[in-house]
Amino acid sequence: MAINLFLAGLIANRAGFGVIEPVTAILWSIPLGVPACWFAGRWVRSLMDEADG
């Protein structure tokens, strides 16, 4: 998540917004990454349950 935020900040900089520093990206990735990981895990688990029948 931190890498995605940092690269999004670089793209946003090209569009005229400010740069997201690497430390800021890491700090923002913690509260954003935990729910994203949880939802991805639930999705994969549902796919595994569906494959089992």
mmCIF file of the N, C-alpha and C atoms, coordinates in Angstrom:
data_MODEL
# 
_entry.id   MODEL 
# 
loop_
_atom_site.group_PDB 
_atom_site.id 
_atom_site.type_symbol 
_atom_site.label_atom_id 
_atom_site.label_alt_id 
_atom_site.label_comp_id 
_atom_site.label_asym_id 
_atom_site.label_entity_id 
_atom_site.label_seq_id 
_atom_site.pdbx_PDB_ins_code 
_atom_site.Cartn_x 
_atom_site.Cartn_y 
_atom_site.Cartn_z 
_atom_site.occupancy 
_atom_site.B_iso_or_equiv 
_atom_site.pdbx_formal_charge 
_atom_site.auth_seq_id 
_atom_site.auth_comp_id 
_atom_site.auth_asym_id 
_atom_site.auth_atom_id 
_atom_site.pdbx_PDB_model_num 
ATOM 1   N N  . MET A 1 1  ? 0.825   -1.176  0.000   1.00 0.00 ? 1  MET A N  1 
ATOM 2   C CA . MET A 1 1  ? 0.000   0.000   0.000   1.00 0.00 ? 1  MET A CA 1 
ATOM 3   C C  . MET A 1 1  ? 0.881   1.256   0.000   1.00 0.00 ? 1  MET A C  1 
ATOM 4   N N  . ALA A 1 2  ? 1.993   1.224   0.717   1.00 0.00 ? 2  ALA A N  1 
ATOM 5   C CA . ALA A 1 2  ? 2.864   2.403   0.779   1.00 0.00 ? 2  ALA A CA 1 
ATOM 6   C C  . ALA A 1 2  ? 3.442   2.730   -0.592  1.00 0.00 ? 2  ALA A C  1 
ATOM 7   N N  . ILE A 1 3  ? 3.834   1.705   -1.327  1.00 0.00 ? 3  ILE A N  1 
ATOM 8   C CA . ILE A 1 3  ? 4.388   1.938   -2.664  1.00 0.00 ? 3  ILE A CA 1 
ATOM 9   C C  . ILE A 1 3  ? 3.326   2.534   -3.578  1.00 0.00 ? 3  ILE A C  1 
ATOM 10  N N  . ASN A 1 4  ? 2.105   2.018   -3.488  1.00 0.00 ? 4  ASN A N  1 
ATOM 11  C CA . ASN A 1 4  ? 1.017   2.549   -4.310  1.00 0.00 ? 4  ASN A CA 1 
ATOM 12  C C  . ASN A 1 4  ? 0.749   4.016   -3.988  1.00 0.00 ? 4  ASN A C  1 
ATOM 13  N N  . LEU A 1 5  ? 0.735   4.362   -2.711  1.00 0.00 ? 5  LEU A N  1 
ATOM 14  C CA . LEU A 1 5  ? 0.506   5.757   -2.320  1.00 0.00 ? 5  LEU A CA 1 
ATOM 15  C C  . LEU A 1 5  ? 1.633   6.657   -2.799  1.00 0.00 ? 5  LEU A C  1 
ATOM 16  N N  . PHE A 1 6  ? 2.873   6.195   -2.653  1.00 0.00 ? 6  PHE A N  1 
ATOM 17  C CA . PHE A 1 6  ? 4.018   7.000   -3.078  1.00 0.00 ? 6  PHE A CA 1 
ATOM 18  C C  . PHE A 1 6  ? 3.977   7.236   -4.587  1.00 0.00 ? 6  PHE A C  1 
ATOM 19  N N  . LEU A 1 7  ? 3.699   6.184   -5.362  1.00 0.00 ? 7  LEU A N  1 
ATOM 20  C CA . LEU A 1 7  ? 3.635   6.344   -6.815  1.00 0.00 ? 7  LEU A CA 1 
ATOM 21  C C  . LEU A 1 7  ? 2.439   7.188   -7.238  1.00 0.00 ? 7  LEU A C  1 
ATOM 22  N N  . ALA A 1 8  ? 1.320   7.063   -6.527  1.00 0.00 ? 8  ALA A N  1 
ATOM 23  C CA . ALA A 1 8  ? 0.177   7.930   -6.809  1.00 0.00 ? 8  ALA A CA 1 
ATOM 24  C C  . ALA A 1 8  ? 0.533   9.392   -6.532  1.00 0.00 ? 8  ALA A C  1 
ATOM 25  N N  . GLY A 1 9  ? 1.339   9.616   -5.498  1.00 0.00 ? 9  GLY A N  1 
ATOM 26  C CA . GLY A 1 9  ? 1.802   10.970  -5.217  1.00 0.00 ? 9  GLY A CA 1 
ATOM 27  C C  . GLY A 1 9  ? 2.685   11.523  -6.322  1.00 0.00 ? 9  GLY A C  1 
ATOM 28  N N  . LEU A 1 10 ? 3.500   10.665  -6.922  1.00 0.00 ? 10 LEU A N  1 
ATOM 29  C CA . LEU A 1 10 ? 4.333   11.115  -8.045  1.00 0.00 ? 10 LEU A CA 1 
ATOM 30  C C  . LEU A 1 10 ? 3.478   11.462  -9.258  1.00 0.00 ? 10 LEU A C  1 
ATOM 31  N N  . ILE A 1 11 ? 2.444   10.667  -9.496  1.00 0.00 ? 11 ILE A N  1 
ATOM 32  C CA . ILE A 1 11 ? 1.528   10.960  -10.603 1.00 0.00 ? 11 ILE A CA 1 
ATOM 33  C C  . ILE A 1 11 ? 0.760   12.242  -10.313 1.00 0.00 ? 11 ILE A C  1 
ATOM 34  N N  . ALA A 1 12 ? 0.324   12.404  -9.054  1.00 0.00 ? 12 ALA A N  1 
ATOM 35  C CA . ALA A 1 12 ? -0.398  13.619  -8.681  1.00 0.00 ? 12 ALA A CA 1 
ATOM 36  C C  . ALA A 1 12 ? 0.494   14.847  -8.815  1.00 0.00 ? 12 ALA A C  1 
ATOM 37  N N  . ASN A 1 13 ? 1.779   14.692  -8.559  1.00 0.00 ? 13 ASN A N  1 
ATOM 38  C CA . ASN A 1 13 ? 2.713   15.805  -8.711  1.00 0.00 ? 13 ASN A CA 1 
ATOM 39  C C  . ASN A 1 13 ? 2.747   16.266  -10.166 1.00 0.00 ? 13 ASN A C  1 
ATOM 40  N N  . ARG A 1 14 ? 2.701   15.338  -11.079 1.00 0.00 ? 14 ARG A N  1 
ATOM 41  C CA . ARG A 1 14 ? 2.694   15.681  -12.494 1.00 0.00 ? 14 ARG A CA 1 
ATOM 42  C C  . ARG A 1 14 ? 1.422   16.442  -12.861 1.00 0.00 ? 14 ARG A C  1 
ATOM 43  N N  . ALA A 1 15 ? 0.333   16.174  -12.122 1.00 0.00 ? 15 ALA A N  1 
ATOM 44  C CA . ALA A 1 15 ? -0.944  16.841  -12.370 1.00 0.00 ? 15 ALA A CA 1 
ATOM 45  C C  . ALA A 1 15 ? -1.038  18.186  -11.636 1.00 0.00 ? 15 ALA A C  1 
ATOM 46  N N  . GLY A 1 16 ? 0.010   18.543  -10.897 1.00 0.00 ? 16 GLY A N  1 
ATOM 47  C CA . GLY A 1 16 ? 0.028   19.843  -10.238 1.00 0.00 ? 16 GLY A CA 1 
ATOM 48  C C  . GLY A 1 16 ? -0.171  19.811  -8.737  1.00 0.00 ? 16 GLY A C  1 
ATOM 49  N N  . PHE A 1 17 ? -0.317  18.629  -8.152  1.00 0.00 ? 17 PHE A N  1 
ATOM 50  C CA . PHE A 1 17 ? -0.473  18.520  -6.707  1.00 0.00 ? 17 PHE A CA 1 
ATOM 51  C C  . PHE A 1 17 ? 0.893   18.341  -6.057  1.00 0.00 ? 17 PHE A C  1 
ATOM 52  N N  . GLY A 1 18 ? 0.919   18.373  -4.737  1.00 0.00 ? 18 GLY A N  1 
ATOM 53  C CA . GLY A 1 18 ? 2.168   18.214  -4.004  1.00 0.00 ? 18 GLY A CA 1 
ATOM 54  C C  . GLY A 1 18 ? 2.654   16.772  -3.999  1.00 0.00 ? 18 GLY A C  1 
ATOM 55  N N  . VAL A 1 19 ? 3.935   16.609  -3.712  1.00 0.00 ? 19 VAL A N  1 
ATOM 56  C CA . VAL A 1 19 ? 4.546   15.286  -3.652  1.00 0.00 ? 19 VAL A CA 1 
ATOM 57  C C  . VAL A 1 19 ? 4.249   14.660  -2.298  1.00 0.00 ? 19 VAL A C  1 
ATOM 58  N N  . ILE A 1 20 ? 3.962   13.352  -2.288  1.00 0.00 ? 20 ILE A N  1 
ATOM 59  C CA . ILE A 1 20 ? 3.807   12.611  -1.041  1.00 0.00 ? 20 ILE A CA 1 
ATOM 60  C C  . ILE A 1 20 ? 5.171   12.038  -0.682  1.00 0.00 ? 20 ILE A C  1 
ATOM 61  N N  . GLU A 1 21 ? 5.688   12.420  0.465   1.00 0.00 ? 21 GLU A N  1 
ATOM 62  C CA . GLU A 1 21 ? 6.985   11.926  0.914   1.00 0.00 ? 21 GLU A CA 1 
ATOM 63  C C  . GLU A 1 21 ? 6.884   10.451  1.275   1.00 0.00 ? 21 GLU A C  1 
ATOM 64  N N  . PRO A 1 22 ? 7.997   9.699   1.178   1.00 0.00 ? 22 PRO A N  1 
ATOM 65  C CA . PRO A 1 22 ? 7.950   8.265   1.503   1.00 0.00 ? 22 PRO A CA 1 
ATOM 66  C C  . PRO A 1 22 ? 7.483   7.979   2.928   1.00 0.00 ? 22 PRO A C  1 
ATOM 67  N N  . VAL A 1 23 ? 7.914   8.767   3.895   1.00 0.00 ? 23 VAL A N  1 
ATOM 68  C CA . VAL A 1 23 ? 7.499   8.531   5.287   1.00 0.00 ? 23 VAL A CA 1 
ATOM 69  C C  . VAL A 1 23 ? 5.995   8.780   5.435   1.00 0.00 ? 23 VAL A C  1 
ATOM 70  N N  . THR A 1 24 ? 5.487   9.795   4.791   1.00 0.00 ? 24 THR A N  1 
ATOM 71  C CA . THR A 1 24 ? 4.054   10.077  4.828   1.00 0.00 ? 24 THR A CA 1 
ATOM 72  C C  . THR A 1 24 ? 3.269   8.938   4.190   1.00 0.00 ? 24 THR A C  1 
ATOM 73  N N  . ALA A 1 25 ? 3.776   8.404   3.084   1.00 0.00 ? 25 ALA A N  1 
ATOM 74  C CA . ALA A 1 25 ? 3.111   7.274   2.430   1.00 0.00 ? 25 ALA A CA 1 
ATOM 75  C C  . ALA A 1 25 ? 3.074   6.058   3.350   1.00 0.00 ? 25 ALA A C  1 
ATOM 76  N N  . ILE A 1 26 ? 4.156   5.816   4.083   1.00 0.00 ? 26 ILE A N  1 
ATOM 77  C CA . ILE A 1 26 ? 4.181   4.689   5.023   1.00 0.00 ? 26 ILE A CA 1 
ATOM 78  C C  . ILE A 1 26 ? 3.174   4.901   6.141   1.00 0.00 ? 26 ILE A C  1 
ATOM 79  N N  . LEU A 1 27 ? 3.116   6.108   6.680   1.00 0.00 ? 27 LEU A N  1 
ATOM 80  C CA . LEU A 1 27 ? 2.176   6.372   7.768   1.00 0.00 ? 27 LEU A CA 1 
ATOM 81  C C  . LEU A 1 27 ? 0.726   6.248   7.313   1.00 0.00 ? 27 LEU A C  1 
ATOM 82  N N  . TRP A 1 28 ? 0.419   6.693   6.109   1.00 0.00 ? 28 TRP A N  1 
ATOM 83  C CA . TRP A 1 28 ? -0.943  6.566   5.586   1.00 0.00 ? 28 TRP A CA 1 
ATOM 84  C C  . TRP A 1 28 ? -1.276  5.133   5.188   1.00 0.00 ? 28 TRP A C  1 
ATOM 85  N N  . SER A 1 29 ? -0.246  4.346   4.851   1.00 0.00 ? 29 SER A N  1 
ATOM 86  C CA . SER A 1 29 ? -0.512  2.982   4.393   1.00 0.00 ? 29 SER A CA 1 
ATOM 87  C C  . SER A 1 29 ? -0.973  2.065   5.523   1.00 0.00 ? 29 SER A C  1 
ATOM 88  N N  . ILE A 1 30 ? -0.639  2.385   6.751   1.00 0.00 ? 30 ILE A N  1 
ATOM 89  C CA . ILE A 1 30 ? -1.043  1.526   7.873   1.00 0.00 ? 30 ILE A CA 1 
ATOM 90  C C  . ILE A 1 30 ? -2.563  1.521   8.040   1.00 0.00 ? 30 ILE A C  1 
ATOM 91  N N  . PRO A 1 31 ? -3.225  2.672   8.204   1.00 0.00 ? 31 PRO A N  1 
ATOM 92  C CA . PRO A 1 31 ? -4.687  2.609   8.359   1.00 0.00 ? 31 PRO A CA 1 
ATOM 93  C C  . PRO A 1 31 ? -5.418  2.233   7.064   1.00 0.00 ? 31 PRO A C  1 
ATOM 94  N N  . LEU A 1 32 ? -4.808  2.462   5.915   1.00 0.00 ? 32 LEU A N  1 
ATOM 95  C CA . LEU A 1 32 ? -5.459  2.091   4.655   1.00 0.00 ? 32 LEU A CA 1 
ATOM 96  C C  . LEU A 1 32 ? -5.185  0.638   4.279   1.00 0.00 ? 32 LEU A C  1 
ATOM 97  N N  . GLY A 1 33 ? -4.029  0.132   4.647   1.00 0.00 ? 33 GLY A N  1 
ATOM 98  C CA . GLY A 1 33 ? -3.631  -1.209  4.238   1.00 0.00 ? 33 GLY A CA 1 
ATOM 99  C C  . GLY A 1 33 ? -4.296  -2.323  5.018   1.00 0.00 ? 33 GLY A C  1 
ATOM 100 N N  . VAL A 1 34 ? -4.556  -2.114  6.297   1.00 0.00 ? 34 VAL A N  1 
ATOM 101 C CA . VAL A 1 34 ? -5.158  -3.167  7.120   1.00 0.00 ? 34 VAL A CA 1 
ATOM 102 C C  . VAL A 1 34 ? -6.556  -3.536  6.626   1.00 0.00 ? 34 VAL A C  1 
ATOM 103 N N  . PRO A 1 35 ? -7.457  -2.577  6.416   1.00 0.00 ? 35 PRO A N  1 
ATOM 104 C CA . PRO A 1 35 ? -8.778  -2.968  5.881   1.00 0.00 ? 35 PRO A CA 1 
ATOM 105 C C  . PRO A 1 35 ? -8.695  -3.547  4.468   1.00 0.00 ? 35 PRO A C  1 
ATOM 106 N N  . ALA A 1 36 ? -7.806  -3.023  3.651   1.00 0.00 ? 36 ALA A N  1 
ATOM 107 C CA . ALA A 1 36 ? -7.667  -3.542  2.286   1.00 0.00 ? 36 ALA A CA 1 
ATOM 108 C C  . ALA A 1 36 ? -7.198  -4.990  2.316   1.00 0.00 ? 36 ALA A C  1 
ATOM 109 N N  . CYS A 1 37 ? -6.273  -5.303  3.190   1.00 0.00 ? 37 CYS A N  1 
ATOM 110 C CA . CYS A 1 37 ? -5.782  -6.675  3.326   1.00 0.00 ? 37 CYS A CA 1 
ATOM 111 C C  . CYS A 1 37 ? -6.891  -7.586  3.846   1.00 0.00 ? 37 CYS A C  1 
ATOM 112 N N  . TRP A 1 38 ? -7.665  -7.109  4.788   1.00 0.00 ? 38 TRP A N  1 
ATOM 113 C CA . TRP A 1 38 ? -8.750  -7.906  5.351   1.00 0.00 ? 38 TRP A CA 1 
ATOM 114 C C  . TRP A 1 38 ? -9.799  -8.219  4.281   1.00 0.00 ? 38 TRP A C  1 
ATOM 115 N N  . PHE A 1 39 ? -10.187 -7.207  3.497   1.00 0.00 ? 39 PHE A N  1 
ATOM 116 C CA . PHE A 1 39 ? -11.173 -7.429  2.440   1.00 0.00 ? 39 PHE A CA 1 
ATOM 117 C C  . PHE A 1 39 ? -10.623 -8.371  1.366   1.00 0.00 ? 39 PHE A C  1 
ATOM 118 N N  . ALA A 1 40 ? -9.361  -8.231  1.008   1.00 0.00 ? 40 ALA A N  1 
ATOM 119 C CA . ALA A 1 40 ? -8.767  -9.125  0.015   1.00 0.00 ? 40 ALA A CA 1 
ATOM 120 C C  . ALA A 1 40 ? -8.732  -10.557 0.539   1.00 0.00 ? 40 ALA A C  1 
ATOM 121 N N  . GLY A 1 41 ? -8.429  -10.730 1.813   1.00 0.00 ? 41 GLY A N  1 
ATOM 122 C CA . GLY A 1 41 ? -8.424  -12.057 2.416   1.00 0.00 ? 41 GLY A CA 1 
ATOM 123 C C  . GLY A 1 41 ? -9.799  -12.692 2.415   1.00 0.00 ? 41 GLY A C  1 
ATOM 124 N N  . ARG A 1 42 ? -10.816 -11.904 2.725   1.00 0.00 ? 42 ARG A N  1 
ATOM 125 C CA . ARG A 1 42 ? -12.195 -12.432 2.690   1.00 0.00 ? 42 ARG A CA 1 
ATOM 126 C C  . ARG A 1 42 ? -12.586 -12.831 1.278   1.00 0.00 ? 42 ARG A C  1 
ATOM 127 N N  . TRP A 1 43 ? -12.182 -12.023 0.293   1.00 0.00 ? 43 TRP A N  1 
ATOM 128 C CA . TRP A 1 43 ? -12.509 -12.319 -1.098  1.00 0.00 ? 43 TRP A CA 1 
ATOM 129 C C  . TRP A 1 43 ? -11.848 -13.626 -1.535  1.00 0.00 ? 43 TRP A C  1 
ATOM 130 N N  . VAL A 1 44 ? -10.564 -13.786 -1.220  1.00 0.00 ? 44 VAL A N  1 
ATOM 131 C CA . VAL A 1 44 ? -9.853  -15.012 -1.578  1.00 0.00 ? 44 VAL A CA 1 
ATOM 132 C C  . VAL A 1 44 ? -10.474 -16.213 -0.862  1.00 0.00 ? 44 VAL A C  1 
ATOM 133 N N  . ARG A 1 45 ? -10.848 -16.029 0.416   1.00 0.00 ? 45 ARG A N  1 
ATOM 134 C CA . ARG A 1 45 ? -11.474 -17.124 1.159   1.00 0.00 ? 45 ARG A CA 1 
ATOM 135 C C  . ARG A 1 45 ? -12.801 -17.534 0.516   1.00 0.00 ? 45 ARG A C  1 
ATOM 136 N N  . SER A 1 46 ? -13.573 -16.550 0.037   1.00 0.00 ? 46 SER A N  1 
ATOM 137 C CA . SER A 1 46 ? -14.844 -16.885 -0.627  1.00 0.00 ? 46 SER A CA 1 
ATOM 138 C C  . SER A 1 46 ? -14.591 -17.623 -1.932  1.00 0.00 ? 46 SER A C  1 
ATOM 139 N N  . LEU A 1 47 ? -13.527 -17.274 -2.649  1.00 0.00 ? 47 LEU A N  1 
ATOM 140 C CA . LEU A 1 47 ? -13.188 -18.000 -3.866  1.00 0.00 ? 47 LEU A CA 1 
ATOM 141 C C  . LEU A 1 47 ? -12.773 -19.433 -3.551  1.00 0.00 ? 47 LEU A C  1 
ATOM 142 N N  . MET A 1 48 ? -12.030 -19.609 -2.460  1.00 0.00 ? 48 MET A N  1 
ATOM 143 C CA . MET A 1 48 ? -11.634 -20.961 -2.062  1.00 0.00 ? 48 MET A CA 1 
ATOM 144 C C  . MET A 1 48 ? -12.850 -21.797 -1.644  1.00 0.00 ? 48 MET A C  1 
ATOM 145 N N  . ASP A 1 49 ? -13.776 -21.184 -0.920  1.00 0.00 ? 49 ASP A N  1 
ATOM 146 C CA . ASP A 1 49 ? -15.002 -21.895 -0.517  1.00 0.00 ? 49 ASP A CA 1 
ATOM 147 C C  . ASP A 1 49 ? -15.846 -22.268 -1.724  1.00 0.00 ? 49 ASP A C  1 
ATOM 148 N N  . GLU A 1 50 ? -15.912 -21.368 -2.697  1.00 0.00 ? 50 GLU A N  1 
ATOM 149 C CA . GLU A 1 50 ? -16.670 -21.637 -3.913  1.00 0.00 ? 50 GLU A CA 1 
ATOM 150 C C  . GLU A 1 50 ? -16.028 -22.775 -4.704  1.00 0.00 ? 50 GLU A C  1 
ATOM 151 N N  . ALA A 1 51 ? -14.709 -22.821 -4.735  1.00 0.00 ? 51 ALA A N  1 
ATOM 152 C CA . ALA A 1 51 ? -14.019 -23.879 -5.475  1.00 0.00 ? 51 ALA A CA 1 
ATOM 153 C C  . ALA A 1 51 ? -14.202 -25.239 -4.786  1.00 0.00 ? 51 ALA A C  1 
ATOM 154 N N  . ASP A 1 52 ? -14.330 -25.229 -3.449  1.00 0.00 ? 52 ASP A N  1 
ATOM 155 C CA . ASP A 1 52 ? -14.543 -26.481 -2.714  1.00 0.00 ? 52 ASP A CA 1 
ATOM 156 C C  . ASP A 1 52 ? -15.953 -27.019 -2.901  1.00 0.00 ? 52 ASP A C  1 
ATOM 157 N N  . GLY A 1 53 ? -16.865 -26.159 -3.262  1.00 0.00 ? 53 GLY A N  1 
ATOM 158 C CA . GLY A 1 53 ? -18.240 -26.619 -3.522  1.00 0.00 ? 53 GLY A CA 1 
ATOM 159 C C  . GLY A 1 53 ? -19.123 -26.372 -2.439  1.00 0.00 ? 53 GLY A C  1 
# 
